Amino acid sequence: MKVFTSACLDNKHRLECVLSECSFNMACDYVNRHIESVKQVKSNNINEYTIITDNFRFLYDEETGFLLKL
């Protein structure tokens, strides 16, 4: 798992990258530990999930292994 410390945009979604090379469980764990507790997870389609906290929304793309900030 790699954490982005500077601004970087994903080519596919054009969103800010938070993590790369991570699994869905690693992405949820990172959000819980370092940002806010996860309140809800929604499946957008077969390979994408929206992770919702009180103040932020993230997109996890299972195909690329990226956690992106919405």
Secondary structure, DSSP 8 states (H G I E B T S, - for coil): -EE--S--B-TTT--EEEEES--HHHHHHHHHHHT----EEEEEETTEEEEE-SS-EEEEETTTTEEEE-
